[in-house]
Amino acid sequence: MAAGAQTRAIKFTEFDLPNGLHVILHEDRSTPIVAVGVMYHVGSKDEARDRRGFAHFFEHLLFEGSDNIGRGEYSKYVEKAGGVLNANTTGDRTYYYEVLPSNQLDLGLWLESERMMHAKVETKGIETQREVVKEERRQRYENQPYGSILPEVLKRAYTVHPYQWPTIGYMEDLNAATEKDYKKFYKTFYVPNNAVLVLAGDFDAKQATGDLKKYFADIPKGGEIPRNKAVEPPMKGEVRDTVYDKIQLPAVVQAYRIPALGTPDFYAVDMLNRLLSNGNSSRLVKNVKDAEQKAVYVGSFSLPFEDPGLAIAFAVANMGVAPDSLEASMDRQFALVRNEAVPEAELAKLKVQIETEHAMDNSKMAGIANNLANAYTFLGGTDKVNTEVDQYLAVTTADLQRVARKYFVPANRVVLYYLPLNQKK
């Protein structure tokens, strides 16, 4: 397996247990730590329309304990062993991991096997975590200036696909759900044949294989995993709307539909999004914010989804700047990449940034474990962990102009004006 760019190849072995659990091992004896990661192929797009937020809720709920782990004891086990743990959820997957001293690998395997087999999915924990999620929702979305941007964009950018709701979901759905609903979700998706287990770091592969079989081999295989089959139709034209919020300065949000993660066009589109909006030397920052002084802040992010996602750019207007003036300034930068080829030197600089990011991400066992799981689950094979960066490095200036003309066009976007509540008539 040869790696592209200037980075060292990540060596690994992989196999399936009879129950369908896919196992990936990356042995690196240089530092006495080991990362244990389990990625479940379930995210917010796999939820029922009246049970939005289940995937993210389970990210919290499955730290509540198990038949053999007391309530709230998960983190204590890891912290006492000198490790760290965390989890995160997207529209497509839920990922749990621990980073531990290598002599505590057994602990990590036990904790994750308990999560997969014996998690406490019961009323007391459900009610506790509902309050946690409510507070998270208030902090991240409801009480944060411009915090509602993502939910407001998603519900306009998608009409049939479950990406139309945010990962955090809606409290009315979580409140309406019964213990039976939660147990059904757990038994459907938290099964070995819907998961990949990754070990990365300081361990002996032969011994670790025996250990993980001890913990995971007897977990029963689940049924066939129900997959979301919704296909979002192409946009029929630009969608425009106004959102009134508890803010002082207006903002303009532009969300463009982009191809799915792993497809050839995705890498060119993602690079173009970075070129326009990421970092102080990006075009929107240099021109809209610094040169024209139309904005106090400009940012962007891609949503690299398993199905076609979004590239979202947003700018907060400078004092006295009208939203339409700010939008015109942003539009000029998008028009420029459609009409003129990006200079080779600018593209080369961007590729260096991407190579550096890639190397940094793979400099830690936690990053390697996540990238191996992601490559297996979404990129068509674990070996893509060593070649995905080549997809970025192969992008040409002609590719950037081509995808700009195809995807970064007004007919393929949602535009929102964020205005202060006192401007509402």
Buried (B, 14 or more C-beta within 10 A) or exposed (E): EEBBBEBEBBEBEBEEBEBBBBBBBBBBEEEEBBBBBBBBBBBBBBBBEEBBBBBBBBBBBBBBBBEEBEEEBBBEBBEEBEBEBBBEBBBBBBBBBBBBBBEBBBBBBBBBBBBBBBBBBBEEBBEBBBEEBBEEBEEBBEEEBBBBBBBBBBBBBBEEBBBBBBBBBBBEBBEEBEBEBBBBBBEBBBBBBBBBBBBBBBBEEEEBBEBBBEBBEEBEEBEEBEEBEEEBEEBEEEBEEEBBBBBEBBBBBBBBBBBBBBEEBBBBBBBBBBBBBBEEEBBBBBBBBEEBEBBBBBBBBBBBBBBBBBBBBBBBBBEEBEBEBBBEBBBBBBBBBBEEBBEEEBBEEBBEBBBEEBBEBBEBBBBBBBBBBBBBBBBEEBBBBBBBBBBBBEBEBEBBBBBBEBBBBBEBBBBBBBBEEEEEE
